[in-house]
Amino acid sequence: MDTYLLPFRKVATTPALNTLTNPVLPDFHYFDLSGSYTLTDEIRIDAGVNNVFNIGPPVLGSAANGNVTFPATYDPLGQSFFFNVTFKTD
């Protein structure tokens, strides 16, 4: 992650030191919940929810492409559910 955030400037000169900001992002805790249940020896069901409390990522600025956060670090999609059935054959 970048140490300093430069304000948007149209000039290609180095900005004054007092115009630099050092942003502090709050702590984020994402909670996921999942479980599985074996119906028979051949059938298993898995289900769960990611980002249980639907916590959005921090917005770090504005961008023309809509990427205003770190999607590799924070959850940009919000809450999501999943369901899976596994059949075992011999």
C-alpha positions as CSV (number, residue, x, y, z in Angstrom):
1,M,0.0,0.0,0.0
2,D,1.2,3.5,-0.7
3,T,2.6,5.4,2.3
4,Y,1.4,8.8,1.1
5,L,-1.7,9.9,-0.8
6,L,-1.0,12.8,-3.2
7,P,-3.8,15.3,-3.9
8,F,-5.0,15.5,-7.5
9,R,-2.9,18.1,-9.4
10,K,-2.7,19.1,-13.0
11,V,0.9,20.3,-12.7
12,A,3.8,17.9,-12.9
13,T,5.8,19.4,-10.1
14,T,6.5,17.9,-6.7
15,P,3.8,19.0,-4.2
16,A,4.8,20.7,-1.0
17,L,5.3,18.4,1.9
18,N,2.4,20.0,3.9
19,T,-0.1,19.0,1.2
20,L,0.6,15.3,1.6
21,T,-1.8,13.3,3.7
22,N,-1.2,10.0,5.4
23,P,-4.6,8.3,5.5
24,V,-5.5,5.9,8.3
25,L,-7.9,3.2,7.4
26,P,-10.2,1.7,10.1
27,D,-9.9,-1.9,11.1
28,F,-12.3,-4.2,9.3
29,H,-13.4,-7.7,10.4
30,Y,-15.3,-9.8,8.0
31,F,-17.2,-12.8,9.3
32,D,-18.1,-15.8,7.2
33,L,-20.4,-18.6,8.3
34,S,-20.6,-22.1,6.7
35,G,-21.6,-25.6,7.5
36,S,-22.2,-29.0,6.0
37,Y,-24.5,-31.8,6.7
38,T,-24.2,-35.4,5.6
39,L,-27.6,-36.8,4.6
40,T,-26.4,-40.2,3.7
41,D,-23.0,-41.8,3.0
42,E,-23.4,-40.6,-0.6
43,I,-25.0,-37.1,-0.2
44,R,-23.5,-34.1,1.5
45,I,-24.9,-30.6,1.6
46,D,-22.8,-27.4,2.2
47,A,-24.1,-23.9,2.6
48,G,-23.0,-20.6,4.0
49,V,-22.8,-16.9,3.8
50,N,-19.7,-14.7,3.2
51,N,-19.5,-11.3,4.9
52,V,-22.4,-12.0,7.3
53,F,-22.9,-8.4,8.4
54,N,-22.5,-7.0,4.8
55,I,-19.7,-4.6,5.7
56,G,-18.6,-2.6,2.7
57,P,-15.0,-1.7,1.9
58,P,-13.5,1.6,2.7
59,V,-13.7,4.2,-0.1
60,L,-10.3,5.7,-0.7
61,G,-11.1,8.3,-3.3
62,S,-12.7,8.5,-6.7
63,A,-11.8,6.8,-9.9
64,A,-13.1,6.8,-13.5
65,N,-13.2,3.0,-13.6
66,G,-15.1,2.6,-10.3
67,N,-12.2,0.9,-8.4
68,V,-12.0,3.1,-5.3
69,T,-10.8,0.5,-2.8
70,F,-8.3,-2.4,-2.6
71,P,-10.4,-5.3,-3.9
72,A,-7.6,-7.8,-3.1
73,T,-7.7,-6.8,0.5
74,Y,-11.3,-5.8,1.2
75,D,-14.6,-7.4,0.1
76,P,-15.9,-5.3,-2.7
77,L,-19.0,-7.5,-3.5
78,G,-20.7,-7.4,-0.1
79,Q,-22.7,-10.3,1.3
80,S,-22.9,-13.5,-0.7
81,F,-24.5,-16.9,-0.2
82,F,-23.5,-20.3,-1.4
83,F,-25.0,-23.7,-1.5
84,N,-23.5,-27.0,-2.7
85,V,-24.7,-30.6,-3.0
86,T,-22.1,-33.4,-3.4
87,F,-23.1,-36.8,-4.6
88,K,-20.6,-39.6,-4.1
89,T,-20.6,-42.5,-6.5
90,D,-18.7,-45.7,-6.2
